[in-house]
Amino acid sequence: MPDESLVVFDVIPPRQYVGADAYKKDLQGFLGSFNGPVTFENSDLQVVADGKLGCAHYVQHLAGTGKDGKPVDITVRVTDVLRKVKGKWLIMHEHVSVPVDIASGKADLSSKP
């Protein structure tokens, strides 16, 4: 949402971003860490809505080349909660995550079902 009611839990610290401006800054920093274009591919989209509130979840794969010249290939899970405001569906909460291997404590950035 284009105001302070947006809350985002991203895989990039800090734990949360509050407000559209904070999340925009996060995205600009993330995209700025790439050398050239980044591709995003969404799959497994599921959506439920009741007219006022909605929920969507999907798998997002992104790929590109980091500023260090190394390839970046990451798969994340995304859940969006939306509400209808003045006839438009707006995201009020987004949660981006990756599975974690409990034994090693490491994130699984190439998660497969």
N, C-alpha and C positions, 0 to 999 in steps of 0.2 A: 504494500500500500504506500502511496506517496506521502506518508506522515510518520509520526512516532509510534503508531500502533503496530507496525510490522516488527516481528521478532523472528530472527533467523539463527538456527543452530547449524553452524557450518563445520566442515572437517578442519578448517584452518582456524587456529586460535585467534581471538579469545573464545570463550565458551559460547557467547551469544553476541549478536549485533542487534541493536534496538534502533528502529527507524530506517527509512529508505536511504537517507544520506550515509549512514554508517555502513549499510550493506553495499551501497554503490562503491564506497571507498574500498571495501574488502574485494569486490569483484575487479575493480580497476587494478589493485595491487596484484591480484592473482593473474589476471590476463597480462599484466605488464611483466610477469616473470617468464613469458614465452618469447621466443625469437621467431616471429612470423605468425601465421594463422593457427587457430586452435579449432579442431572439429569436435562437435558435440553430437552424440547420437543417443536418442531416448528410445527405450523399448519397454515392453511389459506394462504399459499404461493401464491403470484401473482408476475409474472415476465414479464417485457416488455424490449425489446432490439432492437436496430436498426443496429447492427454491430460494432458500436464504443462506444456507451453509453448504459447502461442498468439501470433498476430500479427494485428493489425487495422489497416487504413488506410482513410481516408475524407477527403472534402472537407467542410469546415465553413464555413458562411456565417453571419455574425452581423450584426445590425443593431440600432440604437437611436439615442438622442439623447445627445450628450455634454453635460457640465455647462455647456459654452459655448453650448448650444442648437443646435449644428450636427449634422446627421445623420452617423452612423457606419455604414459599410457595408463590411465586410471579409470576404474569403474566404481561408481558410488550408488547409494540408494537415496532416493529423494521422496519426501512426503510433503505435500502442500495442503494447508487448510485455507479455504477461501470463503469469503462472504460477499454477498451481493450488496453493493452500495450504489444507489442512484442508477440502477439498471446495468451496472458493470460488475463482473466477477473480479475481485481483487484478492491477492494472497495476503493473509494476515499472519500466517506462520509457515516457515519453511524449515524442514529438518533434513540435513544432508549427513549421511553417515557411511561408514564402512564396517564390515565385520572385523572382529579382532580375534586372533588366535590366542586363546586363553593361556595355553602352555608357554608360548614365547612372548606374549604381550605385544606382538607386532600386528599392525594393521594389514588386512588383506585388500590390497589395492587393485587386484585383478579378479575379484570375486566372481565365481561361476556358480550357478544354481546347483 
